[in-house]
Amino acid sequence: MNPKNGQVLAMANYPTYNTPDFAKQKNGSVFIDKRIHGAI
């Protein structure tokens, strides 16, 4: 975040699913970025 104006410069998150088993996920909500879409 830019401390002068609050502009977001970058965002990142850690996956909440096992990345090698990406295609096996049955619950699609694990792929939603909760910081952007709000808490589910």
Rosetta silent file (secondary structure, phi, psi, omega in degrees, C-alpha in Angstrom):
SEQUENCE: MNPKNGQVLAMANYPTYNTPDFAKQKNGSVFIDKRIHGAI
SCORE:     score description
SCORE:     0.000 S_00000001
   1 L     0.000  137.912  177.320    0.000    0.000    0.000 S_00000001
   2 L   -77.027  116.419 -176.878    1.232    3.446   -0.836 S_00000001
   3 L   -68.386  -16.246 -178.658    1.472    5.260    2.526 S_00000001
   4 L   -81.065  -33.279 -176.072    1.011    8.654    0.866 S_00000001
   5 L  -135.313    0.556  178.069   -2.393    8.008   -0.721 S_00000001
   6 L    79.237    5.200 -179.982   -3.596    4.520    0.357 S_00000001
   7 L   -63.639  133.936  177.657   -3.372    3.107   -3.166 S_00000001
   8 L   -78.868  123.174 -178.856   -3.150   -0.699   -3.214 S_00000001
   9 L   -97.263  -29.318 -179.590    0.049   -1.686   -4.994 S_00000001
  10 L  -160.399  152.096  173.989   -0.159   -5.463   -4.616 S_00000001
  11 L  -139.632  147.745  177.409   -2.279   -8.205   -3.068 S_00000001
  12 L  -151.140  158.978  173.512   -1.534  -11.859   -2.448 S_00000001
  13 L  -148.183  167.444 -179.150   -2.989  -14.759   -0.552 S_00000001
  14 L  -101.947  132.734 -178.460   -2.128  -18.306    0.425 S_00000001
  15 L   -62.755  141.604  179.458   -4.234  -21.089   -1.134 S_00000001
  16 L   -97.253   11.608 -179.775   -6.692  -22.774    1.231 S_00000001
  17 L  -128.713  165.416  178.529   -6.659  -25.979   -0.812 S_00000001
  18 L   -78.149  108.611 -172.835   -4.080  -28.621   -1.665 S_00000001
  19 H   -59.641  -35.422  176.291   -2.582  -27.241   -4.881 S_00000001
  20 H   -65.352  -22.732 -179.790   -1.578  -30.635   -6.380 S_00000001
  21 H  -103.148   30.716 -176.806   -5.224  -31.718   -6.050 S_00000001
  22 H   -50.342  -49.024 -175.907   -6.638  -28.575   -7.688 S_00000001
  23 H   -72.283  -15.770 -177.726   -8.924  -30.466  -10.101 S_00000001
  24 H   -89.266   -4.095 -177.587  -10.265  -32.734   -7.330 S_00000001
  25 L   -64.882  128.398  178.194  -11.797  -29.895   -5.284 S_00000001
  26 L   -95.245  -24.147 -178.165  -15.538  -30.396   -4.798 S_00000001
  27 L  -101.804  104.483 -177.062  -16.126  -27.126   -2.928 S_00000001
  28 H   -68.172  -15.459 -178.447  -15.651  -24.208   -5.332 S_00000001
  29 H   -67.933  -17.012  178.789  -15.722  -21.647   -2.523 S_00000001
  30 H   -69.339  -15.585 -178.803  -12.079  -22.426   -1.695 S_00000001
  31 H   -93.344   -3.844 -178.352  -11.100  -20.587   -4.898 S_00000001
  32 L   -85.490  130.634  176.897  -12.858  -17.315   -3.972 S_00000001
  33 L   -79.808  105.284 -174.449  -10.659  -14.500   -2.684 S_00000001
  34 H   -68.215  -20.532  177.354  -12.547  -13.491    0.455 S_00000001
  35 H   -69.737  -29.076 -178.650  -10.707  -10.169    0.712 S_00000001
  36 H   -93.657  -42.122 -174.731  -12.316   -9.055   -2.540 S_00000001
  37 H   -97.503    1.228  179.780  -15.696  -10.836   -2.396 S_00000001
  38 L    83.610  166.530 -179.432  -16.285  -10.642    1.366 S_00000001
  39 L   -70.297  140.201 -179.622  -16.626  -13.445    3.867 S_00000001
  40 L  -106.010    0.000    0.000  -18.723  -16.420    2.819 S_00000001
